[in-house]
Every structure is written in structure tokens, then in C-alpha cells.
Amino acid sequence: MITSQSGSWPEGTFVLFELRPTRGAGKIRQVKADNQGKFKVPDMPLGEYCFKATADGWQSVIGVVIVSKTASRTSRVNFEMPLGV
């Protein structure tokens, strides 16, 4: 889930969430979060991924997420995007 500093998103704001493998060439996956900041990335292969979340008027957030066999299928990644560029 991606939240803003106030916890909700202004109407018409959409957040793009991108994932790319940290090693080797691989498919870049992109999904849009809904108006509550929730998103799903279906059928992710195991591995380590760099992620980037972007929205107009908000600071981008980048990081690393690891998809592993031991993670629950309902695992969550939560972070907050600060206002500003």
C-alpha cells in the first residue's frame, strides 16, 4: 500500500509502481495503485527487485523488495510518499 503524508490521495492522483530485477535483464513490471493506494503485482517470479513509485507532485520513492518462497502470498509492502518534487 502506498500512502501520502495525509494518508489519502487527492482525487485524480494516480501512483505508478514499477519493479525491475536487480540482476540481469528481465521484464519491467508496472501497475497503478487504486485511489486508496492499494496495488497487486500478480505472478512475480522469485528474486530481488528494485522498485520505484511515482505520482505527479509527490516525491518518488525507491527501494528494494525480495520475493521469496517463504513469503506469504498476501505479504504487504507499505510506504509513504512525501508531498513535493
C-alpha positions, 0 to 999 in steps of 0.5 A: 500500500502506498500512502501520502503524508495525509494518508489519502490521495487527492482525487485524480492522483494516480501512483505508478509502481514499477519493479525491475530485477536487480540482476540481469535483464528481465521484464519491467513490471508496472501497475497503478495503485487504486485511489486508496493506494492499494496495488497487486503485482500478480505472478512475480517470479522469485528474486530481488527487485528494485522498485520505484513509485511515482505520482505527479507532485509527490516525491518518488520513492525507491527501494528494494523488495525480495520475493521469496518462497517463504513469503506469504502470498498476501505479504504487504509492502507499505510506504509513504510518499512525501508531498513535493518534487 
